[in-house]
Each structure stands twice: as structure tokens, then as C-alpha cells.
Amino acid sequence: MRKIITLSLVAAALAVSACNTVAGVGRDVSAAGSAVTTGANDAKN
């Protein structure tokens, strides 16, 4: 659970710092979702 929270915070920080356009926001949200999914899968295994 701690790993998921950490990954979420890192992804949120990257999204806030990197999104300059609407398209950029979409890519950042997608990347954040992928990071959370990967963290959840790692925690499950």
C-alpha cells in the first residue's frame, strides 16, 4: 500500500510539472494511471 501511495505522489508531481497543454495533461494522466496499475500489480505479487 505504501508503494502505491509513493508511486501516485511521484506521478502526480510529474504530471503537475510537465503538463503545458491539454494533450500533455492527457499523456500525464495516462502515465500516472499506468504507474498506479504497475504498483498495484507489484503489491499483489
SVG drawing of the C-alpha trace seen along z (x, -y; Angstrom):
<svg xmlns="http://www.w3.org/2000/svg" viewBox="-7 -25 15 38">
<polyline fill="none" stroke="black" stroke-width="0.4" points="0.0,0.0 2.8,-2.4 4.4,-1.7 1.2,-2.6 0.9,-5.9 4.5,-6.7 4.1,-6.0 0.9,-8.0 2.6,-11.0 5.6,-10.8 3.2,-10.5 1.2,-13.5 4.4,-15.6 5.4,-14.7 2.0,-15.5 1.9,-18.9 5.4,-19.8 5.1,-18.5 1.7,-19.4 1.7,-22.6 -1.1,-21.7 -4.3,-19.8 -2.6,-17.0 0.2,-17.0 -2.3,-16.6 -3.8,-13.5 -0.4,-11.9 0.5,-12.7 -2.8,-11.3 -2.3,-8.2 1.3,-7.8 0.1,-8.3 -2.6,-5.6 0.0,-3.2 2.3,-3.8 -0.6,-3.1 -1.5,0.0 2.0,1.3 2.4,0.5 -0.8,2.4 0.3,5.4 3.7,5.4 2.0,5.2 -0.3,8.0 2.5,10.3"/>
</svg>
